Amino acid sequence: MIPKRYRLPAQDFKRVYRDGKRIKGKFGMLIWSEDNSLSSPLFGFVVNKKIGNSVKRHRLVRMLRSLSADAIKEFQLDGVGIRFEYIAFCFPDSFSSLKSEFLSQIKRACLK
């Protein structure tokens, strides 16, 4: 579970989508924008109803929150001010495939 301080506020979703840079993957697209006023990264998730019923969508969000917590620890993002928004396209085949894609997208976003 990701702590509340890492969650993207609802009013920031449009700004990140409009001004952010994008990395598209098989399961979803990561959009990020840098903000020097932030002391920690913020993560937000968008999961469309085309993915499945509410149980399936919520399961995907729980997986993404878990992966976000892993990314914060793995890439030492705690002092970095970046807003991340992940827009899911389809439900992944397995957790490991989603994990490898999501972490590679985060890594590419942090290196740019």
C-alpha positions as CSV (number, residue, x, y, z in Angstrom):
1,M,0.0,0.0,0.0
2,I,1.3,3.4,-0.8
3,P,1.1,6.1,1.9
4,K,-1.3,9.0,1.4
5,R,1.5,11.5,1.1
6,Y,2.5,9.9,-2.2
7,R,-1.0,10.1,-3.8
8,L,-1.7,12.6,-6.6
9,P,-4.6,15.0,-5.7
10,A,-7.6,14.9,-8.0
11,Q,-7.1,18.5,-9.2
12,D,-3.6,17.6,-10.5
13,F,-4.6,14.9,-13.0
14,K,-5.6,17.3,-15.8
15,R,-2.4,19.3,-15.3
16,V,-0.1,16.2,-15.5
17,Y,-2.0,14.9,-18.5
18,R,-1.8,18.3,-20.3
19,D,1.8,19.3,-19.5
20,G,3.5,15.9,-18.9
21,K,5.8,13.7,-20.9
22,R,4.6,10.3,-22.0
23,I,6.0,6.7,-22.1
24,K,3.6,4.2,-23.7
25,G,3.8,0.5,-22.8
26,K,1.8,-2.6,-23.5
27,F,-0.4,-2.4,-20.4
28,G,-0.6,1.4,-20.0
29,M,1.0,4.8,-20.4
30,L,3.0,6.6,-17.8
31,I,2.8,10.4,-17.8
32,W,5.1,12.5,-15.6
33,S,5.9,16.1,-15.0
34,E,8.6,17.6,-12.8
35,D,7.8,20.0,-9.9
36,N,10.6,21.4,-7.8
37,S,8.2,22.5,-5.1
38,L,7.4,18.9,-4.2
39,S,9.5,17.0,-1.6
40,S,8.2,13.6,-2.7
41,P,6.8,11.9,-5.8
42,L,3.1,11.8,-6.3
43,F,1.3,8.8,-8.1
44,G,-2.1,8.7,-9.6
45,F,-3.9,5.9,-11.5
46,V,-6.6,5.9,-14.2
47,V,-8.3,2.6,-14.9
48,N,-11.1,2.6,-17.5
49,K,-14.2,0.5,-17.3
50,K,-13.1,-1.4,-20.5
51,I,-10.6,-3.3,-18.3
52,G,-13.4,-5.2,-16.5
53,N,-15.7,-5.0,-13.5
54,S,-15.0,-3.1,-10.4
55,V,-13.2,-6.0,-8.7
56,K,-10.8,-6.4,-11.6
57,R,-10.2,-2.6,-11.8
58,H,-9.6,-2.3,-8.1
59,R,-7.2,-5.3,-8.2
60,L,-5.2,-3.5,-10.9
61,V,-5.0,-0.3,-8.8
62,R,-3.8,-2.3,-5.8
63,M,-1.1,-3.8,-7.9
64,L,0.0,-0.4,-9.2
65,R,0.1,1.1,-5.7
66,S,2.3,-1.8,-4.6
67,L,4.6,-1.3,-7.5
68,S,4.8,2.4,-6.8
69,A,5.9,1.8,-3.3
70,D,8.6,-0.6,-4.7
71,A,9.7,2.1,-7.2
72,I,10.1,4.7,-4.5
73,K,12.4,2.4,-2.5
74,E,14.3,1.0,-5.5
75,F,15.0,4.3,-7.3
76,Q,15.3,6.4,-4.1
77,L,12.5,8.8,-5.2
78,D,11.8,10.1,-1.8
79,G,13.4,13.5,-2.3
80,V,12.4,13.9,-6.0
81,G,9.5,16.2,-7.0
82,I,7.8,14.4,-9.8
83,R,4.1,13.8,-10.5
84,F,3.3,10.5,-12.1
85,E,0.0,9.5,-13.7
86,Y,-0.5,5.9,-15.0
87,I,-3.3,5.3,-17.5
88,A,-4.1,1.6,-17.8
89,F,-5.1,0.1,-21.2
90,C,-5.6,-3.6,-20.4
91,F,-5.3,-6.0,-17.6
92,P,-1.9,-7.6,-17.5
93,D,-1.2,-11.3,-18.1
94,S,0.7,-11.6,-14.9
95,F,2.0,-9.4,-12.0
96,S,5.6,-9.9,-13.1
97,S,5.0,-8.6,-16.6
98,L,3.2,-5.5,-15.2
99,K,6.1,-5.1,-12.7
100,S,8.8,-5.2,-15.3
101,E,7.0,-2.7,-17.6
102,F,6.0,-0.3,-14.9
103,L,9.4,-0.2,-13.3
104,S,11.2,0.3,-16.6
105,Q,8.8,3.2,-17.4
106,I,9.6,4.8,-14.0
107,K,13.3,4.3,-14.6
108,R,13.1,5.9,-18.1
109,A,11.2,8.8,-16.7
110,C,13.7,9.4,-13.9
111,L,16.7,9.3,-16.3
112,K,15.4,11.9,-18.7
